[in-house]
Amino acid sequence: MARGELMKKLITSYGRDDKFRTVVEQIIGEEERKGNRVLAGSLRKSLDRLGEGSTQTAPASKLLPFPDEARDFIQRVEPQRTPAELHLSHENKELFAGIIREFRQADRLHRHGLEVRSKLLFCGPPGTGKTMCAEVFAGELGLPFFHVRLDSLVSSYLGETATNIRKTFEFARRQPCVLFFDEFDALARSREEPTETGELRRVVNSLLMFIEQIEPGGFLIAATNLAGQLDQAIWRRFDEVVWFDLPNARMIEAYLRHAFRNVATSIDPAIYIDRLTGCSYAELARITQQAIKLSILDGNTGVTDGHLRSALRNSERRRARACEGGAGATSV
Ligand SMILES: Nc1ncnc2c1ncn2[C@@H]1O[C@H](COP(=O)(O)OP(=O)(O)OP(=O)(O)O)[C@@H](O)[C@H]1O
C-alpha cells in the first residue's frame, strides 16, 4: 500500500487501539518486504512497548493478552526463520505471494465487497515445512504467531473447552495474528469416532462453526499430515488449501547446496539425490547438520563425502528401525 495511504489510515485510527495496531503492523510488514529489517524490528519494539510505564491513556494497547485459560494450549512463538531458509515449490511460492498481496491490499478488496483469503489449510507429510512456513509467513507480514495445540485444546478441557474455543477465536478476531492449529486431523478423528456421541462431538462441531464464522484480523492456518481423514465439511471451511510435498530431485539438490553454502566442501550434491529421495526436509536438515558437526569435530576440515555418508548411514539406520517399530518413514 502506498505510504501516503498508510499515513492517512494511521491518523484516522487515532484512539482506536485495534485499528491503530493493525495499521502499524502493515507499516512494519511494508518495511520488512522492502528488506528494511532493522527499521521493521525497531518499529515492532516500539509498538510492543507502547503504553509501558506511561500514565497517559495510550491510544494503542500492547499485544492483547490471550485468555489465561488458553495458556496451556496456545504458545506465542517469535518467528526466527527467514524466507530464504524455507524451500518451497514454485507453485507454493506463487500461491503465498498472491495471498500476501491480498492481505496488504485488503482495504482495496473490501471496498469492492471482496474478502481476502485468510483461512488456510496446509496438508502434507511430516517434516515438509508446514509449521515453518506458517512462522515465516507471520514474520513476513509482521504478525505475531500463535501455535495452538489442537489435541490439548480439544481433549484436556472437556467441560470448559467450548468456552476456551470461544475465547481463542475472540482473541484471533481482535488481535491481528497468525493462529496456527497443528494436527488438525485430531479434530476429524474425534468427529468420526463412532463411539463418540457426547460432548467431544459438540466441542468439535463448535470449533468448526467458529472457523466458518470468523473473519480473522490476520490468518487462521490449520495443518494436517492426514488430509485423507478430513471430510468435505472441513475442507469447505478453508479459503485455500496448500499442499506440501517431499522434496523432488531438484529440490534435494538445491537444499544440499543451500545447507552447505557457508562451509568449505567438495561435495557434489547431485550424486546423493538417489539416496536422499523419499526424505523429508526435516531429515535433510538433520543429515546436513550432522555432516557439518562431524567436520567441526574432525578439526574444521570442511565437509567431506565421508562426513555426509556417515550422517546418511545414521539417518538410514534410524529410519529402518523406526519403520520396524511402525513409525512412518518420514516421521522419524
Ligand atoms: N520446506 C522446508 N524448507 C526448509 N527447511 C524445512 C522445510 N520443511 C522442514 N524443514 C526443516 O524441518 C524442520 C521441521 O519442519 P516443520 O515442523 O515445519 O514440518 P511440518 O510439516 O510442520 O511437520 P509436522 O507435520 O510433523 O508438524 C524445520 O524446522 C526445518 O528445519
The ligand as a MOL file (V3000), in Angstrom:
LIG
                    3D

  0  0  0     0  0            999 V3000
M  V30 BEGIN CTAB
M  V30 COUNTS 31 33 0 0 0
M  V30 BEGIN ATOM
M  V30 1 N 10.3220 -26.6420 3.2980 0
M  V30 2 C 11.3370 -26.6000 4.1530 0
M  V30 3 N 12.4140 -25.8200 3.9140 0
M  V30 4 C 13.4480 -25.7830 4.7740 0
M  V30 5 N 13.5060 -26.4910 5.9140 0
M  V30 6 C 12.4710 -27.2840 6.2070 0
M  V30 7 C 11.3370 -27.3660 5.3440 0
M  V30 8 N 10.4670 -28.2410 5.8850 0
M  V30 9 C 11.0010 -28.6650 7.0310 0
M  V30 10 N 12.2080 -28.1050 7.2340 0
M  V30 11 C 13.0760 -28.3760 8.3880 0
M  V30 12 O 12.4320 -29.3620 9.1960 0
M  V30 13 C 12.0170 -28.8000 10.4510 0
M  V30 14 C 10.6490 -29.3250 10.8230 0
M  V30 15 O 9.7070 -28.8650 9.8520 0
M  V30 16 P 8.2060 -28.4740 10.2060 0
M  V30 17 O 7.9670 -28.6240 11.6690 0
M  V30 18 O 7.8990 -27.1710 9.5880 0
M  V30 19 O 7.4340 -29.6340 9.4470 0
M  V30 20 P 5.8810 -29.9430 9.4790 0
M  V30 21 O 5.4810 -30.1740 8.0630 0
M  V30 22 O 5.1400 -28.9040 10.2390 0
M  V30 23 O 5.8730 -31.3260 10.2640 0
M  V30 24 P 4.7350 -31.9770 11.1980 0
M  V30 25 O 3.6020 -32.3360 10.2710 0
M  V30 26 O 5.4090 -33.1780 11.7660 0
M  V30 27 O 4.3530 -30.9520 12.2380 0
M  V30 28 C 12.0730 -27.3070 10.2650 0
M  V30 29 O 12.3090 -26.6430 11.4800 0
M  V30 30 C 13.2040 -27.1400 9.2720 0
M  V30 31 O 14.4610 -27.2350 9.9130 0
M  V30 END ATOM
M  V30 BEGIN BOND
M  V30 1 1 1 2
M  V30 2 1 2 3
M  V30 3 2 2 7
M  V30 4 2 3 4
M  V30 5 1 4 5
M  V30 6 2 5 6
M  V30 7 1 6 7
M  V30 8 1 6 10
M  V30 9 1 7 8
M  V30 10 2 8 9
M  V30 11 1 9 10
M  V30 12 1 10 11
M  V30 13 1 11 12
M  V30 14 1 11 30
M  V30 15 1 12 13
M  V30 16 1 13 14
M  V30 17 1 13 28
M  V30 18 1 14 15
M  V30 19 1 15 16
M  V30 20 2 16 17
M  V30 21 1 16 18
M  V30 22 1 16 19
M  V30 23 1 19 20
M  V30 24 2 20 21
M  V30 25 1 20 22
M  V30 26 1 20 23
M  V30 27 1 23 24
M  V30 28 2 24 25
M  V30 29 1 24 26
M  V30 30 1 24 27
M  V30 31 1 28 29
M  V30 32 1 28 30
M  V30 33 1 30 31
M  V30 END BOND
M  V30 END CTAB
M  END
